[in-house]
Amino acid sequence: MDRNPDALLEFGRRRLLQGLLLPLAAPLPAAGPDAPTGADIGTLYPKIDELAAQSGYPLSWLSRDYPNAAEYARAVREKVFELFHYQPPPVDPAPKLVRRWEFDGYVQERVEFSTAPWFRVAAYVLTPKGARGRLPAIVDLHSHGGMFVFGKEKVMPMPGGDHPAIAEYRKRNYGGRSTSLALCRRGYVVASIDAFYFGERRTLFDDLELPARREDYSLEDVRRANRRAARGEETLIKSLFWAGTTWKGIVHWDDIRTVDYLVSRPDVDPDRIGCVGISMGGDRTNYLAGLDGRIRCAVSVGWMSTLRPMIRRHVDTHSNVHFLPGMARYLDLPDLAAARAPKPLMVQYCRRDPLYPLEGMQESEKKLAAIYAKAGAPENFQSRFYDLSHTFSIEMQEEAFAFLDKHLKD
């Protein structure tokens, strides 16, 4: 071989290229089985399911022994807050009453308060007219439902009259009524905020022209705005990822700060606070009730399933707001909600709900019951399946509100 340095360099370069290119000539392994899997992710599903099976949910009370419920709650909350990647420094809520209206039997307030140094959040608060003393309070957590233009208005009456889009939305999802008003008429102070990216916290896109005020939106304007916002969800979570945080972290942090606001009110009994919500509101309930020990009683509606069965056919049915990266390495969804044990929890399921596998809903019921049994309070967990699709019917509401009454009205 020529000992010329340049020739040696060229020889080495060719051998390096051969080493790099030879593996590329080898046949690639098959991507998966030839037969369709019927899964959202296609033929990769079996491998993803195999990965899911590795977790074992090591922080679950069903996977390890905790000395008591308090230690279980501490472990769960510590991990979930870590995964949120969102823990702003403490801030004075500095609540401000913006406007007050009086109606038949109730008073409605628009208030603003801080949840972080960079966020002021608008809320509606309902109080029974003429009530005396400290009252029990409810955080009414609104749903998603593809409706971004309105948030808290899904559950709260609009002081100037409900927008036609809200009337349509409530008919499909809430039996046609304002859950907040129904709770207020039962004697509760009720508060609801806009979740981040909804209502007054929605984003306005440069490529969509709309009236300046939501009240002036036509039904078609609402539909166009909702479609555009739905397309923007992926951009939102990517943007927040590069900002070092998560959508779920912001949403659930703000819900906890809503409890801070409620306990600051002189008309609220801080020892009698509950929460309720359907769909995304049910998911928000699971987190708020699991993470905040001040929630004495909770009702989660239409968002409870074990996670692994959902991977096959129930991934794309859900918004990006429902995904917390890394949580399934440690906890299943029932494990999170049960971090509130032994405090009362009701879960309402819709048997014909297309958003969740029946198997996952049934498994979650068993897990929750088992954890409450470990906490020594099996009677404080209640659940029921309704032969309905994804909704919070009047019948379901009445049973949910009776559960809240039982545990919040001494």
Backbone hydrogen bonds in HBPLUS format (Angstrom, degrees):
<---DONOR---> <-ACCEPTOR-->    atom                        ^
c    i                          cat <-CA-CA->   ^        H-A-AA   ^      H-
h    n   atom  resd res      DA  || num        DHA   H-A  angle D-A-AA Bond
n    s   type  num  typ     dist DA aas  dist angle  dist       angle   num
A0007-ALA N   A0004-ASN O   2.96 MM   3  5.20 117.6  2.36 103.6 119.3     1
A0008-LEU N   A0004-ASN O   2.94 MM   4  6.28 159.4  1.99 160.0 166.6     2
A0009-LEU N   A0005-PRO O   2.96 MM   4  6.15 154.6  2.03 145.4 152.2     3
A0010-GLU N   A0006-ASP O   3.00 MM   4  6.26 153.7  2.07 144.1 150.7     4
A0011-PHE N   A0007-ALA O   2.88 MM   4  6.12 158.0  1.93 150.7 156.9     5
A0012-GLY N   A0008-LEU O   2.90 MM   4  6.14 162.5  1.94 149.8 154.3     6
A0013-ARG N   A0009-LEU O   2.96 MM   4  6.18 149.3  2.05 140.5 149.4     7
A0014-ARG N   A0010-GLU O   3.00 MM   4  6.29 155.8  2.06 149.4 154.8     8
A0015-ARG N   A0011-PHE O   3.00 MM   4  6.32 163.1  2.03 153.2 157.7     9
A0016-LEU N   A0012-GLY O   2.95 MM   4  6.11 154.4  2.02 145.8 152.9    10
A0017-LEU N   A0013-ARG O   3.00 MM   4  6.28 160.2  2.04 147.4 152.3    11
A0018-GLN N   A0014-ARG O   2.90 MM   4  6.15 156.0  1.96 148.9 155.9    12
A0019-GLY N   A0015-ARG O   2.92 MM   4  6.16 154.4  1.98 145.0 151.8    13
A0020-LEU N   A0016-LEU O   2.94 MM   4  6.24 144.4  2.07 144.9 155.2    14
A0021-LEU N   A0017-LEU O   2.84 MM   4  5.98 153.0  1.91 150.6 157.9    15
A0022-LEU N   A0018-GLN O   2.87 MM   4  5.73 157.6  1.92 149.6 154.1    16
A0024-LEU N   A0021-LEU O   2.92 MM   3  5.31 129.9  2.18 108.8 122.8    17
A0025-ALA N   A0022-LEU O   2.98 MM   3  5.40 146.6  2.09 110.8 120.4    18
A0026-ALA N   A0023-PRO O   3.18 MM   3  5.44 150.8  2.26 104.3 112.6    19
A0042-GLY N   A0039-ALA O   3.14 MM   3  5.10 162.1  2.18 104.0 109.4    20
A0040-ASP N   A0312-ARG O   2.70 MM 272  5.98 153.9  1.77 159.5 168.9    21
A0045-TYR N   A0042-GLY O   3.09 MM   3  5.87 167.2  2.11 123.4 127.2    22
A0047-LYS N   A0044-LEU O   3.14 MM   3  5.67 121.5  2.50 113.7 126.6    23
A0048-ILE N   A0044-LEU O   3.11 MM   4  6.38 159.6  2.15 155.6 161.9    24
A0048-ILE N   A0045-TYR O   3.02 MM   3  5.03 112.0  2.50  98.5 115.4    25
A0049-ASP N   A0045-TYR O   2.78 MM   4  5.96 162.5  1.81 166.5 171.4    26
A0050-GLU N   A0046-PRO O   2.95 MM   4  6.14 144.5  2.08 136.4 146.3    27
A0051-LEU N   A0047-LYS O   2.95 MM   4  6.30 148.4  2.06 142.9 151.0    28
A0052-ALA N   A0048-ILE O   2.92 MM   4  6.25 155.0  1.98 146.6 153.7    29
A0053-ALA N   A0049-ASP O   2.98 MM   4  6.25 141.4  2.14 141.4 151.4    30
A0054-GLN N   A0051-LEU O   3.02 MM   3  5.40 152.8  2.10 108.6 117.1    31
A0055-SER N   A0052-ALA O   3.36 MM   3  5.94 160.2  2.40 114.0 118.4    32
A0060-SER N   A0057-TYR O   3.05 MM   3  5.66 161.2  2.08 121.8 127.8    33
A0059-LEU N   A0330-TYR O   3.09 MM 271  5.34 155.5  2.15 138.7 144.6    34
A0063-SER N   A0060-SER O   2.99 MM   3  5.16 159.0  2.03 105.2 112.1    35
A0064-ARG N   A0060-SER O   3.24 MM   4  6.57 137.5  2.43 148.8 159.5    36
A0072-TYR N   A0068-ASN O   3.27 MM   4  6.61 153.9  2.34 145.5 153.0    37
A0073-ALA N   A0069-ALA O   2.90 MM   4  6.14 166.3  1.92 154.8 158.0    38
A0074-ARG N   A0070-ALA O   2.96 MM   4  6.15 154.6  2.02 143.4 150.7    39
A0075-ALA N   A0071-GLU O   3.10 MM   4  6.29 163.1  2.13 146.6 149.7    40
A0076-VAL N   A0072-TYR O   3.04 MM   4  6.29 167.1  2.06 157.5 160.8    41
A0077-ARG N   A0073-ALA O   2.93 MM   4  5.99 172.8  1.93 155.1 157.6    42
A0078-GLU N   A0074-ARG O   2.99 MM   4  6.01 161.4  2.02 148.2 153.7    43
A0079-LYS N   A0075-ALA O   3.24 MM   4  6.37 163.1  2.27 144.7 148.6    44
A0080-VAL N   A0076-VAL O   2.99 MM   4  6.22 168.3  2.01 159.0 162.3    45
A0081-PHE N   A0077-ARG O   3.00 MM   4  6.02 169.1  2.01 152.5 155.8    46
A0082-GLU N   A0078-GLU O   3.16 MM   4  6.27 148.0  2.27 137.4 146.2    47
A0083-LEU N   A0079-LYS O   3.00 MM   4  6.32 151.6  2.09 147.7 155.2    48
A0084-PHE N   A0080-VAL O   2.97 MM   4  6.24 136.2  2.17 146.1 158.2    49
A0114-SER N   A0093-PRO O   2.78 MM  21  4.44 162.3  1.81 123.9 130.0    50
A0096-LYS N   A0112-GLU O   2.82 MM  16  5.25 147.9  1.92 152.9 161.6    51
A0112-GLU N   A0096-LYS O   2.96 MM  16  5.25 147.0  2.07 141.4 152.0    52
A0098-VAL N   A0110-ARG O   2.80 MM  12  5.48 156.9  1.85 156.6 163.5    53
A0099-ARG N   A0110-ARG O   3.33 MM  11  5.25 153.7  2.41 137.0 139.8    54
A0110-ARG N   A0099-ARG O   2.91 MM  11  5.25 163.2  1.94 150.3 152.0    55
A0101-TRP N   A0108-GLN O   2.78 MM   7  5.18 162.3  1.81 159.2 164.2    56
A0108-GLN N   A0101-TRP O   2.91 MM   7  5.18 162.7  1.94 147.2 152.9    57
A0103-PHE N   A0106-TYR O   2.90 MM   3  5.42 165.5  1.92 172.5 174.6    58
A0129-LYS N   A0105-GLY O   3.04 MM  24  5.15 172.2  2.05 114.1 115.7    59
A0107-VAL N   A0127-THR O   2.87 MM  20  5.29 160.8  1.90 157.9 164.3    60
A0127-THR N   A0107-VAL O   2.97 MM  20  5.29 154.2  2.04 148.4 155.6    61
A0109-GLU N   A0125-VAL O   2.82 MM  16  5.10 158.2  1.87 150.4 157.6    62
A0125-VAL N   A0109-GLU O   2.92 MM  16  5.10 152.9  2.00 142.6 148.6    63
A0111-VAL N   A0123-ALA O   2.95 MM  12  5.33 160.8  1.99 147.5 153.8    64
A0123-ALA N   A0111-VAL O   2.86 MM  12  5.33 154.7  1.92 156.6 157.1    65
A0113-PHE N   A0121-VAL O   3.05 MM   8  5.49 150.4  2.14 143.6 152.2    66
A0121-VAL N   A0113-PHE O   2.75 MM   8  5.49 169.8  1.76 164.0 160.6    67
A0115-THR N   A0119-PHE O   3.19 MM   4  5.80 153.4  2.27 140.7 148.1    68
A0119-PHE N   A0116-ALA O   3.15 MM   3  5.15 162.3  2.19 108.7 113.8    69
A0124-TYR N   A0192-SER O   3.12 MM  68  5.66 156.6  2.18 157.5 161.3    70
A0192-SER N   A0124-TYR O   3.10 MM  68  5.66 149.7  2.19 156.9 164.3    71
A0126-LEU N   A0190-VAL O   2.84 MM  64  5.15 157.1  1.89 147.8 155.4    72
A0190-VAL N   A0126-LEU O   2.97 MM  64  5.15 159.0  2.02 143.8 150.7    73
A0131-ALA N   A0128-PRO O   3.33 MM   3  5.70 160.7  2.37 131.2 128.8    74
A0135-LEU N   A0267-ASP O   2.82 MM 132  5.96 171.0  1.83 132.8 133.3    75
A0269-ASP N   A0135-LEU O   2.83 MM 134  5.34 164.9  1.85 140.9 139.8    76
A0189-VAL N   A0136-PRO O   3.04 MM  53  6.41 162.7  2.08 151.0 155.4    77
A0137-ALA N   A0272-ARG O   2.95 MM 135  6.46 159.3  1.99 157.5 164.4    78
A0274-GLY N   A0137-ALA O   2.87 MM 137  6.32 157.6  1.92 152.0 159.1    79
A0138-ILE N   A0189-VAL O   2.83 MM  51  6.32 150.8  1.92 158.0 166.9    80
A0191-ALA N   A0138-ILE O   2.99 MM  53  6.43 161.1  2.03 165.5 171.7    81
A0139-VAL N   A0274-GLY O   2.91 MM 135  6.35 153.5  1.98 143.2 149.6    82
A0276-VAL N   A0139-VAL O   3.21 MM 137  6.64 151.8  2.29 160.0 160.1    83
A0140-ASP N   A0191-ALA O   2.95 MM  51  6.11 157.6  2.00 157.6 164.6    84
A0141-LEU N   A0276-VAL O   2.98 MM 135  6.15 170.9  1.99 170.8 170.4    85
A0147-MET N   A0144-HIS O   3.09 MM   3  5.98 168.7  2.10 130.0 132.1    86
A0199-GLY N   A0148-PHE O   2.84 MM  51  6.05 143.3  1.98 145.9 158.0    87
A0154-LYS N   A0151-GLY O   2.98 MM   3  5.79 167.8  1.99 124.3 128.3    88
A0155-VAL N   A0152-LYS O   3.14 MM   3  5.85 148.2  2.25 116.2 122.5    89
A0156-MET N   A0152-LYS O   2.94 MM   4  5.93 142.3  2.08 144.9 156.0    90
A0180-SER N   A0155-VAL O   3.10 MM  25  5.58 154.4  2.17 142.9 148.0    91
A0161-GLY N   A0158-MET O   2.81 MM   3  5.17 164.6  1.83 126.6 129.3    92
A0166-ILE N   A0163-HIS O   2.88 MM   3  5.28 129.6  2.14 110.7 124.1    93
A0167-ALA N   A0163-HIS O   3.14 MM   4  6.57 154.6  2.21 153.1 160.8    94
A0168-GLU N   A0164-PRO O   3.05 MM   4  6.33 159.4  2.09 148.9 153.5    95
A0169-TYR N   A0165-ALA O   2.97 MM   4  6.13 156.6  2.02 139.6 146.6    96
A0170-ARG N   A0166-ILE O   2.84 MM   4  6.01 168.7  1.85 157.9 159.7    97
A0171-LYS N   A0167-ALA O   3.14 MM   4  6.24 149.8  2.23 140.3 148.4    98
A0172-ARG N   A0168-GLU O   3.26 MM   4  6.58 149.9  2.36 146.1 152.8    99
A0173-ASN N   A0169-TYR O   3.00 MM   4  6.17 153.3  2.07 150.8 158.9   100
A0174-TYR N   A0170-ARG O   2.74 MM   4  4.78 154.5  1.81 129.6 137.2   101
A0176-GLY N   A0170-ARG O   2.87 MM   6  4.65 157.7  1.92 123.5 116.3   102
A0392-PHE N   A0173-ASN O   2.98 MM 219  5.86 141.3  2.13 131.6 143.5   103
A0177-ARG N   A0174-TYR O   3.30 MM   3  5.92 173.7  2.31 118.5 120.1   104
A0182-ALA N   A0178-SER O   3.11 MM   4  6.38 160.2  2.15 148.3 153.9   105
A0183-LEU N   A0179-THR O   2.95 MM   4  6.19 154.8  2.02 148.3 154.7   106
A0184-CYS N   A0180-SER O   2.88 MM   4  6.12 157.2  1.93 148.4 155.2   107
A0185-ARG N   A0181-LEU O   2.96 MM   4  6.18 159.0  2.00 151.4 156.0   108
A0186-ARG N   A0183-LEU O   2.98 MM   3  5.07 145.1  2.10 100.5 111.6   109
A0188-TYR N   A0183-LEU O   3.36 MM   5  5.88 156.0  2.42 133.9 135.7   110
A0187-GLY N   A0184-CYS O   2.86 MM   3  5.21 161.3  1.89 113.2 118.2   111
A0198-PHE N   A0195-ALA O   2.96 MM   3  5.55 144.8  2.08 149.6 148.7   112
A0197-TYR N   A0201-ARG O   3.30 MM   4  5.14 137.1  2.50 114.8 116.2   113
A0201-ARG N   A0198-PHE O   2.83 MM   3  5.15 151.3  1.91 136.7 136.0   114
A0202-ARG N   A0199-GLY O   3.11 MM   3  5.36 157.6  2.16 115.3 115.2   115
A0208-LEU N   A0205-PHE O   3.28 MM   3  5.62 158.5  2.33 117.3 116.7   116
A0216-ASP N   A0213-ARG O   3.04 MM   3  5.51 150.1  2.13 109.6 118.2   117
A0217-TYR N   A0214-ARG O   2.93 MM   3  5.22 166.8  1.95 114.9 119.1   118
A0221-ASP N   A0218-SER O   3.06 MM   3  4.94 116.9  2.48  91.6 107.3   119
A0222-VAL N   A0218-SER O   3.01 MM   4  6.37 157.6  2.06 153.1 158.0   120
A0223-ARG N   A0219-LEU O   3.01 MM   4  6.30 158.0  2.06 146.5 152.5   121
A0224-ARG N   A0220-GLU O   2.91 MM   4  6.11 161.7  1.94 150.7 155.2   122
A0225-ALA N   A0221-ASP O   2.90 MM   4  6.09 164.6  1.92 152.7 157.2   123
A0226-ASN N   A0222-VAL O   2.89 MM   4  6.05 156.7  1.95 148.9 155.5   124
A0227-ARG N   A0223-ARG O   2.97 MM   4  6.16 159.0  2.01 148.9 154.3   125
A0228-ARG N   A0224-ARG O   3.02 MM   4  6.26 159.4  2.07 148.7 154.2   126
A0229-ALA N   A0225-ALA O   2.96 MM   4  6.14 158.1  2.01 146.6 152.8   127
A0230-ALA N   A0226-ASN O   2.92 MM   4  6.10 152.5  1.99 147.1 154.4   128
A0231-ARG N   A0227-ARG O   3.17 MM   4  6.46 153.6  2.24 144.1 150.1   129
A0232-GLY N   A0228-ARG O   3.10 MM   4  6.35 132.7  2.33 136.3 149.5   130
A0232-GLY N   A0229-ALA O   3.00 MM   3  4.85 126.7  2.30  91.0 106.1   131
A0233-GLU N   A0230-ALA O   3.33 MM   3  5.48 164.2  2.35 104.5 109.2   132
A0236-LEU N   A0232-GLY O   2.91 MM   4  6.16 150.5  1.99 150.9 159.9   133
A0237-ILE N   A0233-GLU O   3.03 MM   4  6.42 162.8  2.06 159.6 161.1   134
A0238-LYS N   A0234-GLU O   3.06 MM   4  6.22 155.5  2.12 146.1 153.2   135
A0239-SER N   A0235-THR O   2.87 MM   4  5.98 156.7  1.93 146.6 153.3   136
A0240-LEU N   A0236-LEU O   2.90 MM   4  6.15 162.8  1.93 155.5 159.9   137
A0241-PHE N   A0237-ILE O   2.91 MM   4  5.99 145.1  2.03 135.4 145.4   138
A0242-TRP N   A0238-LYS O   3.07 MM   4  6.38 158.4  2.12 148.6 152.7   139
A0243-ALA N   A0239-SER O   2.97 MM   4  6.24 125.6  2.28 133.8 149.4   140
A0245-THR N   A0240-LEU O   2.89 MM   5  5.38 173.4  1.90 151.5 149.4   141
A0244-GLY N   A0241-PHE O   2.94 MM   3  5.07 155.6  2.00 103.1 110.5   142
A0250-ILE N   A0246-THR O   3.31 MM   4  6.65 158.2  2.36 145.8 149.2   143
A0251-VAL N   A0247-TRP O   3.03 MM   4  6.31 172.7  2.04 161.0 162.5   144
A0252-HIS N   A0248-LYS O   2.96 MM   4  6.04 177.7  1.96 160.0 160.6   145
A0253-TRP N   A0249-GLY O   2.99 MM   4  5.90 151.1  2.07 141.8 150.4   146
A0254-ASP N   A0250-ILE O   3.03 MM   4  6.14 163.4  2.06 151.6 155.5   147
A0255-ASP N   A0251-VAL O   3.13 MM   4  6.43 147.9  2.24 141.8 150.9   148
A0256-ILE N   A0252-HIS O   3.09 MM   4  6.31 155.9  2.15 145.1 150.3   149
A0257-ARG N   A0253-TRP O   3.01 MM   4  6.30 153.8  2.08 147.5 155.2   150
A0258-THR N   A0254-ASP O   2.97 MM   4  6.24 128.1  2.25 137.1 150.6   151
A0258-THR N   A0255-ASP O   3.15 MM   3  5.03 132.9  2.38  90.9 104.0   152
A0259-VAL N   A0256-ILE O   3.05 MM   3  5.30 129.1  2.32 100.8 113.3   153
A0260-ASP N   A0256-ILE O   3.29 MM   4  6.79 147.6  2.40 138.6 147.4   154
A0261-TYR N   A0257-ARG O   3.05 MM   4  6.44 151.5  2.13 142.8 149.1   155
A0262-LEU N   A0258-THR O   2.98 MM   4  6.32 162.9  2.01 149.0 153.1   156
A0263-VAL N   A0259-VAL O   2.98 MM   4  6.22 167.4  1.99 160.6 162.2   157
A0264-SER N   A0261-TYR O   3.01 MM   3  5.24 142.7  2.16 104.3 115.8   158
A0265-ARG N   A0262-LEU O   3.04 MM   3  5.46 159.3  2.09 111.9 118.5   159
A0268-VAL N   A0265-ARG O   3.28 MM   3  5.54 167.8  2.29 114.2 115.3   160
A0272-ARG N   A0269-ASP O   3.01 MM   3  5.52 167.0  2.03 122.9 125.0   161
A0296-ARG N   A0273-ILE O   2.72 MM  23  5.63 147.7  1.83 161.9 173.0   162
A0275-CYS N   A0297-CYS O   3.16 MM  22  6.80 139.5  2.34 145.5 157.2   163
A0299-VAL N   A0275-CYS O   3.02 MM  24  6.47 149.5  2.11 148.7 158.4   164
A0301-VAL N   A0277-GLY O   2.99 MM  24  5.93 148.7  2.09 168.3 164.7   165
A0281-GLY N   A0278-ILE O   2.71 MM   3  4.51 132.2  1.93 138.4 125.8   166
A0279-SER N   A0301-VAL O   2.85 MM  22  6.33 136.8  2.04 144.1 156.9   167
A0282-GLY N   A0279-SER O   2.73 MM   3  4.75 124.1  2.04  97.3 113.8   168
A0283-ASP N   A0279-SER O   2.86 MM   4  6.29 152.0  1.93 154.8 163.2   169
A0284-ARG N   A0280-MET O   2.81 MM   4  6.06 158.7  1.85 146.9 153.1   170
A0285-THR N   A0281-GLY O   2.90 MM   4  6.03 143.1  2.04 131.9 142.3   171
A0286-ASN N   A0282-GLY O   2.89 MM   4  6.22 153.8  1.95 146.9 153.4   172
A0287-TYR N   A0283-ASP O   3.16 MM   4  6.50 159.2  2.20 152.3 156.2   173
A0288-LEU N   A0284-ARG O   2.83 MM   4  5.98 170.6  1.84 154.2 157.5   174
A0289-ALA N   A0285-THR O   2.82 MM   4  5.69 166.9  1.83 151.5 156.1   175
A0290-GLY N   A0286-ASN O   3.01 MM   4  5.86 144.0  2.14 130.2 140.6   176
A0291-LEU N   A0287-TYR O   2.83 MM   4  5.78 145.5  1.94 149.4 157.1   177
A0292-ASP N   A0288-LEU O   2.97 MM   4  5.68 148.9  2.07 146.6 151.7   178
A0295-ILE N   A0292-ASP O   3.19 MM   3  6.04 171.3  2.19 123.9 126.6   179
A0298-ALA N   A0344-PRO O   3.34 MM  46  6.59 146.9  2.46 132.0 141.2   180
A0346-MET N   A0298-ALA O   2.96 MM  48  6.36 155.4  2.03 150.6 158.7   181
A0300-SER N   A0346-MET O   2.89 MM  46  6.30 156.3  1.94 166.0 166.0   182
A0348-GLN N   A0300-SER O   2.93 MM  48  6.35 160.7  1.97 158.9 165.0   183
A0302-GLY N   A0348-GLN O   3.08 MM  46  6.34 169.6  2.09 165.5 167.0   184
A0306-THR N   A0360-GLY O   3.05 MM  54  4.77 153.9  2.12 108.4 114.1   185
A0310-MET N   A0307-LEU O   2.96 MM   3  5.38 140.5  2.12 112.1 124.0   186
A0311-ILE N   A0308-ARG O   3.13 MM   3  5.64 158.6  2.18 116.8 122.5   187
A0314-HIS N   A0310-MET O   2.90 MM   4  4.70 144.2  2.03 140.3 145.2   188
A0318-HIS N   A0315-VAL O   3.23 MM   3  5.96 164.2  2.26 119.7 122.4   189
A0322-HIS N   A0319-SER O   3.16 MM   3  5.90 169.0  2.17 119.4 122.8   190
A0323-PHE N   A0320-ASN O   3.25 MM   3  5.74 170.0  2.26 121.0 121.3   191
A0327-MET N   A0324-LEU O   3.17 MM   3  5.92 169.0  2.18 142.1 145.4   192
A0329-ARG N   A0326-GLY O   3.09 MM   3  5.54 157.9  2.14 112.9 119.8   193
A0330-TYR N   A0327-MET O   2.87 MM   3  5.62 163.3  1.90 124.1 129.6   194
A0331-LEU N   A0327-MET O   2.84 MM   4  5.83 172.0  1.85 160.3 163.0   195
A0335-ASP N   A0332-ASP O   3.01 MM   3  5.22 122.9  2.35 102.4 117.4   196
A0336-LEU N   A0332-ASP O   3.26 MM   4  6.71 146.7  2.38 150.6 159.5   197
A0336-LEU N   A0333-LEU O   3.10 MM   3  5.24 123.5  2.43 100.5 114.1   198
A0337-ALA N   A0333-LEU O   3.18 MM   4  6.56 166.7  2.20 160.8 161.5   199
A0338-ALA N   A0334-PRO O   2.91 MM   4  5.96 155.6  1.97 147.6 154.6   200
A0339-ALA N   A0336-LEU O   3.02 MM   3  5.40 161.9  2.05 112.0 117.5   201
A0340-ARG N   A0337-ALA O   3.39 MM   3  6.36 166.2  2.41 120.5 122.5   202
A0341-ALA N   A0338-ALA O   2.97 MM   3  5.32 163.3  2.00 112.2 117.7   203
A0343-LYS N   A0340-ARG O   2.98 MM   3  5.76 150.5  2.07 136.8 132.8   204
A0345-LEU N   A0380-ASN O   2.91 MM  35  6.29 160.1  1.95 167.4 169.0   205
A0382-GLN N   A0345-LEU O   2.99 MM  37  6.43 160.4  2.03 155.6 161.4   206
A0347-VAL N   A0382-GLN O   2.92 MM  35  6.45 151.6  2.00 150.9 159.3   207
A0384-ARG N   A0347-VAL O   3.20 MM  37  6.81 142.5  2.35 156.0 163.9   208
A0349-TYR N   A0384-ARG O   2.94 MM  35  6.16 175.0  1.95 162.3 163.0   209
A0386-TYR N   A0349-TYR O   2.87 MM  37  6.17 152.6  1.94 145.1 153.1   210
A0353-ASP N   A0350-CYS O   2.96 MM   3  5.15 153.6  2.04 122.2 120.5   211
A0351-ARG N   A0386-TYR O   2.69 MM  35  5.67 158.8  1.73 155.9 163.4   212
A0352-ARG N   A0388-LEU O   2.86 MM  36  5.35 142.7  2.00 147.9 150.3   213
A0360-GLY N   A0357-PRO O   3.03 MM   3  5.28 118.5  2.42 101.6 115.9   214
A0361-MET N   A0357-PRO O   3.11 MM   4  6.52 157.2  2.17 154.6 161.0   215
A0362-GLN N   A0358-LEU O   2.93 MM   4  6.16 164.9  1.95 157.7 161.4   216
A0363-GLU N   A0359-GLU O   2.92 MM   4  6.10 156.9  1.97 147.5 154.3   217
A0364-SER N   A0360-GLY O   2.98 MM   4  6.12 155.3  2.04 143.6 150.1   218
A0365-GLU N   A0361-MET O   3.13 MM   4  6.40 152.7  2.20 145.4 152.1   219
A0366-LYS N   A0362-GLN O   3.23 MM   4  6.55 157.1  2.29 146.4 151.5   220
A0367-LYS N   A0363-GLU O   2.96 MM   4  6.26 159.0  2.00 152.8 158.8   221
A0368-LEU N   A0364-SER O   2.91 MM   4  6.09 168.8  1.93 155.4 157.9   222
A0369-ALA N   A0365-GLU O   3.05 MM   4  6.19 163.1  2.08 147.1 152.0   223
A0370-ALA N   A0366-LYS O   2.96 MM   4  6.14 155.0  2.03 146.3 153.1   224
A0371-ILE N   A0367-LYS O   2.99 MM   4  6.26 156.8  2.04 152.9 158.5   225
A0372-TYR N   A0368-LEU O   2.99 MM   4  6.20 164.1  2.01 153.4 157.9   226
A0373-ALA N   A0369-ALA O   2.97 MM   4  6.14 144.0  2.10 140.6 150.6   227
A0374-LYS N   A0370-ALA O   3.02 MM   4  6.34 149.6  2.12 140.9 148.7   228
A0375-ALA N   A0371-ILE O   2.94 MM   4  6.26 142.4  2.08 143.6 154.5   229
A0377-ALA N   A0372-TYR O   3.00 MM   5  5.47 162.0  2.03 165.6 160.4   230
A0376-GLY N   A0373-ALA O   3.04 MM   3  5.08 156.1  2.10 102.3 109.4   231
A0380-ASN N   A0377-ALA O   3.00 MM   3  5.56 159.5  2.04 118.1 124.4   232
A0381-PHE N   A0378-PRO O   3.42 MM   3  5.86 169.7  2.43 110.7 113.4   233
A0388-LEU N   A0386-TYR O   2.76 MM   2  5.41 137.9  1.93 105.1  92.2   234
A0397-GLN N   A0393-SER O   2.82 MM   4  6.12 160.5  1.86 154.6 160.6   235
A0398-GLU N   A0394-ILE O   2.89 MM   4  6.13 163.1  1.92 155.4 158.9   236
A0399-GLU N   A0395-GLU O   3.15 MM   4  6.41 158.1  2.20 148.3 153.5   237
A0400-ALA N   A0396-MET O   2.87 MM   4  6.07 156.4  1.92 150.6 158.1   238
A0401-PHE N   A0397-GLN O   2.76 MM   4  5.93 164.0  1.78 158.4 162.4   239
A0402-ALA N   A0398-GLU O   3.02 MM   4  6.09 148.1  2.12 137.7 146.1   240
A0403-PHE N   A0399-GLU O   3.11 MM   4  6.33 148.3  2.22 139.9 147.6   241
A0404-LEU N   A0400-ALA O   3.03 MM   4  6.41 156.9  2.08 148.5 154.6   242
A0405-ASP N   A0401-PHE O   2.85 MM   4  6.09 157.6  1.90 146.4 152.9   243
A0406-LYS N   A0402-ALA O   2.97 MM   4  6.16 156.7  2.02 144.1 149.8   244
A0407-HIS N   A0403-PHE O   3.31 MM   4  6.59 147.7  2.42 145.2 152.1   245
A0408-LEU N   A0404-LEU O   2.82 MM   4  5.78 132.8  2.04 152.7 165.5   246
A0409-LYS N   A0405-ASP O   3.04 MM   4  5.30 146.0  2.16 140.4 141.3   247
